[in-house]
């Protein structure tokens, strides 16, 4: 078998929020959507990215000394990173003793990931856990996901994916035979509004979910992020749950994911502006009201993943 490569930006061990049991979560780099509330902005680009955490910097200036293209400079007593000059060689990361600089994105092959997964087989066995591919969008890497998943199934390790749903059905078909659980996002039901919020229309996404729901060999969990003022109107909530209820099939439950601010600081580290500065998280009462509305359609509704 050809040892296929892909780009990941993190491999997280002992995750308990991304599928049943204790899991290894593999974050794939690259996403076709650009949701304005994205909590993993470092996942959007398919290429490696360099981040800088000024609060950790001890101003040793080693990064200035080793940068071959002089992409780091001092302006008004602070370090400034010029992305146009940077070639992402990673030398500044290597000498940053304080951990203020980090490279998101590394090329890995199937063998490397399988070895990381096998280290935790005992935890999967004892907890009913397994491997989850997230991101970013794992379906952007169908050959890689397919190869790793097949190896996992050879060792009786369950595999799940978290997907935004925006990919060709051909890409989905490449991986689904070795996937046990799909966690599928619905972000908004109106195609134009979805495009404004996420950069793409939702038509392909909804079509893929409909196709996926018709397979009887895979469990599907629909996830709905609740973003105050953007997708939590009564009409959109009713349209969302109405669509899901019309599918039925193998959809196990719907998870409501309340907006949070955990990713806000990442934008500054990447030198980007956070689009939803000041937006408040939804109250428990608001989330419960949405849950009750959706339960009226006879589906299993859960707050949180």
C-alpha positions as CSV (number, residue, x, y, z in Angstrom):
1,X,0.0,0.0,0.0
2,X,1.3,3.4,-0.9
3,X,2.1,5.4,2.2
4,X,-0.2,8.4,1.6
5,X,0.5,11.8,3.2
6,X,-1.7,14.6,4.5
7,X,-1.4,17.7,6.6
8,X,-2.6,17.7,10.2
9,X,-2.3,20.5,12.8
10,X,-2.8,18.5,15.9
11,X,-3.2,15.0,17.3
12,X,-5.0,15.1,20.6
13,X,-5.1,12.2,23.0
14,X,-7.7,11.2,25.6
15,X,-10.5,13.3,24.0
16,X,-14.0,12.6,25.5
17,X,-16.1,15.1,23.5
18,X,-15.8,13.9,20.0
19,X,-17.5,10.5,19.9
20,X,-18.1,7.8,22.5
21,X,-15.4,6.7,25.0
22,X,-11.8,7.9,25.1
23,X,-10.6,8.9,21.6
24,X,-7.6,10.0,19.7
25,X,-8.7,13.2,17.8
26,X,-6.8,13.9,14.6
27,X,-7.2,17.5,13.3
28,X,-6.9,17.7,9.5
29,X,-5.7,21.0,8.0
30,X,-7.9,22.8,5.5
31,X,-11.6,23.6,5.3
32,X,-13.8,24.7,2.4
33,X,-15.9,26.9,4.7
34,X,-14.9,30.1,6.4
35,X,-17.5,30.3,9.2
36,X,-17.2,33.7,11.0
37,X,-17.5,32.0,14.4
38,X,-14.9,29.3,13.6
39,X,-13.0,28.4,16.8
40,X,-10.2,26.7,14.9
41,X,-9.1,29.4,12.4
42,X,-5.7,27.7,12.2
43,X,-7.5,24.8,10.5
44,X,-8.9,26.8,7.5
45,X,-5.9,26.9,5.3
46,X,-4.5,23.7,3.8
47,X,-0.9,25.0,4.2
48,X,1.1,25.3,7.5
49,X,0.7,28.6,9.4
50,X,2.9,30.3,12.0
51,X,1.4,31.7,15.2
52,X,2.9,34.1,17.7
53,X,1.7,34.5,21.3
54,X,3.1,37.8,22.5
55,X,2.1,37.1,26.1
56,X,4.6,34.2,26.2
57,X,7.5,36.1,24.5
58,X,10.5,36.8,26.7
59,X,12.2,39.0,24.0
60,X,15.3,36.9,23.8
61,X,15.3,37.9,20.1
62,X,16.6,34.6,18.9
63,X,13.9,34.5,16.3
64,X,15.3,37.7,14.7
65,X,18.8,36.2,14.6
66,X,17.8,32.9,12.8
67,X,15.1,34.2,10.4
68,X,16.8,33.8,6.9
69,X,14.4,36.3,5.2
70,X,14.3,38.9,8.0
71,X,10.5,38.4,8.3
72,X,10.6,39.4,12.0
73,X,11.3,42.9,13.0
74,X,10.9,45.2,16.0
75,X,8.4,48.0,15.8
76,X,7.5,50.2,18.8
77,X,9.2,47.7,21.1
78,X,7.2,44.7,19.9
79,X,8.0,41.9,17.5
80,X,6.2,42.1,14.1
81,X,5.9,39.2,11.7
82,X,5.8,40.0,7.9
83,X,3.9,37.2,6.3
84,X,5.0,38.3,2.8
85,X,8.6,37.6,3.6
86,X,8.1,34.5,5.7
87,X,8.7,31.1,4.0
88,X,7.5,29.1,7.0
89,X,10.9,27.4,7.5
90,X,10.1,27.0,11.2
91,X,13.6,28.1,12.4
92,X,12.0,30.7,14.7
93,X,9.9,28.0,16.3
94,X,12.9,25.8,16.9
95,X,14.7,28.5,18.9
96,X,11.7,29.9,20.8
97,X,12.5,28.6,24.3
98,X,9.4,30.3,25.7
99,X,7.0,28.6,23.3
100,X,5.7,31.9,22.0
101,X,5.9,30.7,18.4
102,X,4.2,27.6,17.0
103,X,3.7,26.1,13.6
104,X,0.3,24.8,12.8
105,X,0.4,22.1,10.2
106,X,2.8,19.2,9.6
107,X,3.0,16.6,6.9
108,X,2.4,13.1,8.2
109,X,1.9,9.7,6.5
110,X,-0.4,6.8,7.3
111,X,2.3,4.9,9.2
112,X,3.0,7.8,11.5
113,X,-0.7,8.3,12.4
114,X,-1.3,4.5,12.9
115,X,1.6,4.3,15.3
116,X,0.2,7.2,17.3
117,X,-3.2,5.5,17.3
118,X,-1.9,2.1,18.4
119,X,-0.3,3.6,21.5
120,X,-3.8,4.1,23.0
121,X,-5.5,0.8,21.9
122,X,-6.0,-0.2,25.6
123,X,-7.9,3.0,26.3
124,X,-10.2,2.4,23.3
125,X,-10.9,-1.2,24.4
126,X,-11.8,-0.3,28.0
127,X,-13.9,2.8,27.2
128,X,-15.6,1.9,23.9
129,X,-13.6,4.7,22.3
130,X,-11.7,5.0,19.1
131,X,-10.4,7.5,16.6
132,X,-12.1,10.7,15.4
133,X,-11.0,12.8,12.4
134,X,-11.8,16.5,12.8
135,X,-10.3,19.7,11.6
136,X,-10.6,21.5,9.4
137,X,-12.5,19.2,7.1
138,X,-11.3,15.6,7.0
139,X,-13.2,14.8,3.7
140,X,-10.7,17.1,1.9
141,X,-8.2,14.2,2.5
142,X,-10.3,11.2,1.3
143,X,-7.4,8.9,0.3
144,X,-5.6,9.5,3.6
145,X,-8.7,9.1,5.8
146,X,-9.7,5.9,3.9
147,X,-6.2,4.4,4.3
148,X,-6.0,5.1,8.0
149,X,-9.6,4.1,8.7
150,X,-9.0,0.7,6.9
151,X,-6.0,0.1,9.1
152,X,-8.1,1.0,12.2
153,X,-10.8,-1.4,11.2
154,X,-8.2,-4.2,10.7
155,X,-7.5,-3.7,14.5
156,X,-11.2,-3.4,15.4
157,X,-10.8,0.3,16.3
158,X,-14.0,2.4,15.7
159,X,-13.6,5.5,13.5
160,X,-15.6,8.7,13.4
161,X,-15.4,11.9,11.4
162,X,-16.6,15.4,12.1
163,X,-17.6,17.1,8.8
164,X,-19.1,20.4,7.6
165,X,-20.6,18.3,4.7
166,X,-19.1,20.5,1.9
167,X,-17.4,17.9,-0.3
168,X,-18.1,15.9,-3.4
169,X,-20.1,12.7,-2.8
170,X,-17.3,10.9,-4.5
171,X,-15.0,11.9,-1.7
172,X,-17.5,10.8,0.9
173,X,-17.9,7.4,-0.8
174,X,-14.1,6.9,-0.6
175,X,-14.1,6.9,3.1
176,X,-17.6,5.8,4.4
177,X,-17.0,2.0,4.2
178,X,-14.6,2.3,7.1
179,X,-16.5,4.9,9.1
180,X,-18.7,4.0,12.0
181,X,-20.0,7.5,13.1
182,X,-20.4,10.7,11.2
183,X,-20.9,14.0,13.1
184,X,-22.4,16.3,10.5
185,X,-22.9,20.1,10.9
186,X,-25.9,22.1,9.8
187,X,-25.2,25.8,10.3
188,X,-28.1,27.5,8.5
189,X,-30.9,26.4,6.3
190,X,-31.1,29.4,3.9
191,X,-28.5,29.0,1.1
192,X,-27.7,32.7,0.7
193,X,-27.4,33.4,4.5
194,X,-25.3,30.3,4.8
195,X,-23.0,31.7,2.1
196,X,-22.8,35.0,3.9
197,X,-21.9,33.3,7.2
198,X,-19.7,30.5,6.0
199,X,-18.5,31.4,2.5
200,X,-20.5,28.8,0.6
201,X,-24.1,27.9,-0.1
202,X,-25.5,25.0,1.9
203,X,-27.1,23.2,-1.1
204,X,-24.4,20.6,-1.5
205,X,-24.2,20.1,2.3
206,X,-27.9,19.3,2.6
207,X,-27.8,17.0,-0.4
208,X,-24.9,15.1,1.2
209,X,-26.7,14.7,4.5
210,X,-29.8,13.4,2.7
211,X,-27.7,10.8,0.9
212,X,-25.8,9.9,4.1
213,X,-29.0,9.4,6.1
214,X,-30.0,6.7,3.6
215,X,-27.1,4.4,4.5
216,X,-28.0,1.9,7.2
217,X,-24.4,1.0,8.1
218,X,-23.3,4.3,9.7
219,X,-24.6,6.2,12.6
220,X,-25.2,9.9,12.0
221,X,-25.3,12.7,14.6
222,X,-26.4,16.1,13.3
223,X,-24.7,19.0,15.1
224,X,-26.1,22.5,15.1
225,X,-24.0,25.4,16.4
226,X,-26.2,28.0,18.1
227,X,-24.8,31.4,17.2
228,X,-26.9,34.2,18.8
229,X,-28.4,36.5,16.3
230,X,-27.1,34.6,13.3
231,X,-28.8,31.2,13.1
232,X,-31.0,30.9,16.2
233,X,-34.2,32.6,14.9
234,X,-37.4,30.6,15.4
235,X,-37.8,30.2,11.6
236,X,-34.3,28.8,11.1
237,X,-34.6,26.5,14.1
238,X,-37.9,25.2,12.9
239,X,-36.6,24.8,9.3
240,X,-33.5,23.0,10.6
241,X,-35.2,20.4,12.7
242,X,-38.0,20.0,10.1
243,X,-35.4,19.1,7.5
244,X,-33.6,16.6,9.8
245,X,-37.0,15.1,10.9
246,X,-37.9,14.6,7.2
247,X,-34.8,12.4,6.8
248,X,-35.0,10.1,9.8
249,X,-33.0,7.2,8.5
250,X,-30.0,6.5,10.6
251,X,-29.8,9.8,12.3
252,X,-29.1,9.0,16.0
253,X,-29.6,12.4,17.6
254,X,-29.2,16.1,17.2
255,X,-26.6,18.0,19.2
256,X,-26.9,21.7,19.9
257,X,-23.5,23.3,20.3
258,X,-23.7,26.7,22.1
259,X,-21.4,29.4,20.8
260,X,-18.3,29.9,22.8
261,X,-15.3,32.2,22.7
262,X,-12.5,29.6,23.1
263,X,-11.1,30.4,19.7
264,X,-11.1,34.2,19.9
265,X,-7.5,34.5,21.1
266,X,-6.3,32.4,18.1
267,X,-7.2,35.1,15.6
268,X,-4.8,37.6,17.2
269,X,-2.0,35.0,17.3
270,X,-2.6,34.5,13.5
271,X,-2.6,38.2,12.9
272,X,-6.3,38.2,12.0
273,X,-9.3,40.1,13.2
274,X,-12.0,38.2,15.1
275,X,-15.3,38.8,13.3
276,X,-17.6,38.4,16.3
277,X,-15.9,40.5,18.9
278,X,-18.3,41.2,21.8
279,X,-20.9,38.5,20.9
280,X,-22.4,37.0,24.0
281,X,-22.7,33.2,24.5
282,X,-26.3,31.9,24.6
283,X,-28.0,31.6,28.0
284,X,-28.9,28.2,29.4
285,X,-32.6,29.2,29.2
286,X,-32.2,30.0,25.5
287,X,-30.6,26.7,24.8
288,X,-33.3,24.8,26.7
289,X,-36.0,26.7,24.7
290,X,-34.4,25.6,21.4
291,X,-34.1,22.0,22.7
292,X,-37.8,21.9,23.6
293,X,-38.8,23.3,20.2
294,X,-36.7,20.6,18.5
295,X,-38.0,17.8,20.7
296,X,-41.5,18.5,19.4
297,X,-40.4,16.8,16.2
298,X,-39.9,13.5,18.0
299,X,-36.1,13.5,17.8
300,X,-33.4,12.9,20.4
301,X,-32.0,16.3,21.2
302,X,-28.9,16.9,23.3
303,X,-27.2,20.2,24.4
304,X,-23.4,19.9,23.9
305,X,-21.4,17.2,22.2
